[in-house]
Amino acid sequence: MNPSLAEFEADALRAGFDDVLVRDWSSNHAMGEHAHDYAIKALVVRGDLWVQGAHGMQRCQAGESFVLDPGELHSEGAGAQGAQFWVARRHPK
């Protein structure tokens, strides 16, 4: 069973993440290769999402998560049903 958004956020903040965002992507939304200056831990809560990064291709369905290191080049996108996912971000100090 997935945690609630409040539980996800509380756990992320306890683990040192700064903030939590809710992302809703439409069907087949895609973002080309890019990087962030912060670490990411994300949980897919609806639909499915793919992430292509340094560790290869990862496909996540509802209930599955992924992580990205700061500066990690990656591309990402939603599947045919779109996706909602929660993103915890840890910015450098």
Secondary structure, 3 states (H helix, E strand, C coil): CCCCHHHHHHHHHHCCCCEEEEEEECCCCEEEEECCCCEEEEEEEEEEEEEEECCEEEEEECCCEEEECCCCCEEEEEEEEEEEEEEEEECCC
